[in-house]
């Protein structure tokens, strides 16, 4: 694995939040939400998107 991939998949501490990697997900549900406020479906949506470790933390 080259250095840039090592950095991308390495742990990262963001102001005390320990992340497993540096891959993040934009809040994509806002454009589908009334007045930009996510509805009840949002936690399920993000849980499915985060399956496998993307956007999760070590805490």
Backbone as numpy.savetxt, mean C-alpha at the origin, in Angstrom:
# Nx Ny Nz CAx CAy CAz Cx Cy Cz
19.78 -10.42 -8.24 18.93 -9.24 -8.24 19.83 -8.00 -8.24
19.49 -7.03 -9.08 20.33 -5.83 -9.13 20.00 -4.88 -7.98
20.83 -3.86 -7.81 20.70 -2.95 -6.67 19.35 -2.23 -6.62
18.82 -1.81 -7.77 17.55 -1.08 -7.76 16.40 -1.99 -7.31
16.44 -3.25 -7.67 15.41 -4.18 -7.19 15.59 -4.45 -5.70
16.83 -4.54 -5.24 17.07 -4.73 -3.82 16.48 -3.59 -3.02
16.64 -2.36 -3.49 16.10 -1.19 -2.80 14.58 -1.23 -2.82
13.98 -1.52 -3.95 12.52 -1.54 -4.09 11.88 -2.53 -3.12
12.48 -3.69 -2.96 11.89 -4.73 -2.12 12.46 -4.76 -0.70
13.25 -3.77 -0.33 13.82 -3.74 1.01 12.86 -3.05 1.98
13.04 -3.34 3.27 12.23 -2.71 4.30 12.52 -1.22 4.34
11.53 -0.46 4.82 11.67 0.99 4.88 10.93 1.50 6.12
11.53 2.45 6.81 10.90 3.05 7.98 10.45 4.46 7.60
9.15 4.68 7.62 8.58 5.97 7.24 8.01 6.62 8.50
8.82 7.46 9.13 8.38 8.15 10.35 7.82 7.20 11.40
8.50 6.07 11.60 8.08 5.11 12.60 7.18 4.01 12.08
6.70 4.12 10.85 5.89 3.07 10.23 6.83 2.14 9.48
6.94 0.90 9.94 7.87 -0.06 9.32 7.17 -0.77 8.17
7.65 -0.52 6.95 7.09 -1.12 5.75 7.94 -2.28 5.28
7.30 -3.33 4.75 8.03 -4.50 4.25 8.80 -4.18 2.97
8.29 -3.22 2.20 8.92 -2.86 0.93 8.56 -1.41 0.61
9.00 -0.94 -0.54 8.77 0.46 -0.93 7.69 0.57 -2.01
6.87 -0.44 -2.12 5.79 -0.44 -3.10 4.54 0.10 -2.40
3.96 1.14 -2.96 2.77 1.75 -2.37 1.64 1.79 -3.39
0.45 2.01 -2.90 -0.73 2.02 -3.76 -1.46 3.35 -3.60
-1.78 3.96 -4.70 -2.53 5.22 -4.67 -3.96 4.96 -4.20
-4.61 5.94 -3.57 -5.99 5.79 -3.12 -6.96 5.87 -4.29
-7.03 4.81 -5.06 -7.79 4.81 -6.31 -9.30 4.85 -6.13
-9.80 4.52 -4.95 -11.25 4.49 -4.75 -11.88 5.87 -4.70
-11.09 6.92 -4.48 -11.66 8.26 -4.34 -12.41 8.71 -5.58
-11.93 8.36 -6.76 -12.62 8.80 -7.98 -13.94 8.08 -8.19
-14.13 6.94 -7.53 -15.38 6.18 -7.65 -16.34 6.47 -6.50
-15.91 7.29 -5.57 -16.69 7.53 -4.36 -17.48 8.83 -4.47
-18.70 8.82 -3.93 -19.49 10.05 -3.92 -18.76 11.16 -3.16
-18.58 12.30 -3.78 -17.92 13.47 -3.19 -16.49 13.16 -2.72
-15.88 12.11 -3.30 -14.49 11.79 -2.96 -14.29 11.10 -1.63
-15.37 10.66 -0.99 -15.27 9.99 0.31 -15.52 8.50 0.11
-14.52 7.64 0.38 -14.70 6.20 0.19 -15.85 5.65 1.03
-16.56 4.70 0.46 -17.71 4.08 1.12 -17.29 2.80 1.84
-18.27 2.04 2.28 -18.02 0.82 3.05 -17.21 -0.23 2.29
-17.23 -0.19 0.97 -16.49 -1.19 0.19 -14.98 -0.97 0.24
-14.52 0.21 0.62 -13.11 0.56 0.53 -12.19 -0.39 1.30
-12.47 -0.75 2.56 -11.54 -1.67 3.26 -11.38 -3.01 2.55
-12.47 -3.55 2.02 -12.39 -4.82 1.30 -11.58 -4.66 0.02
-11.82 -3.57 -0.68 -11.09 -3.28 -1.91 -9.59 -3.22 -1.65
-9.18 -2.44 -0.63 -7.76 -2.29 -0.34 -7.15 -3.58 0.19
-7.91 -4.36 0.94 -7.39 -5.64 1.44 -7.07 -6.57 0.27
-7.93 -6.61 -0.73 -7.68 -7.45 -1.91 -6.45 -6.95 -2.67
-6.32 -5.65 -2.80 -5.18 -5.08 -3.53 -3.87 -5.33 -2.78
-3.93 -5.35 -1.45 -2.72 -5.51 -0.65 -2.34 -6.97 -0.41
-3.18 -7.91 -0.85 -2.87 -9.33 -0.65 -1.50 -9.64 -1.26
-0.69 -10.34 -0.52 0.64 -10.70 -1.00 1.72 -9.77 -0.49
1.37 -8.76 0.30 2.39 -7.94 0.93 2.57 -6.55 0.40
1.92 -6.17 -0.68 2.06 -4.81 -1.18 1.32 -3.85 -0.26
2.01 -2.84 0.19 1.40 -1.83 1.03 1.14 -2.25 2.46
1.77 -3.34 2.91 1.56 -3.78 4.28 2.73 -3.36 5.14
2.56 -3.44 6.43 3.65 -3.08 7.33 4.05 -4.26 8.19
5.16 -4.12 8.90 5.69 -5.20 9.73 5.14 -5.18 11.14
4.31 -4.22 11.48 3.81 -4.12 12.86 2.69 -5.09 13.13
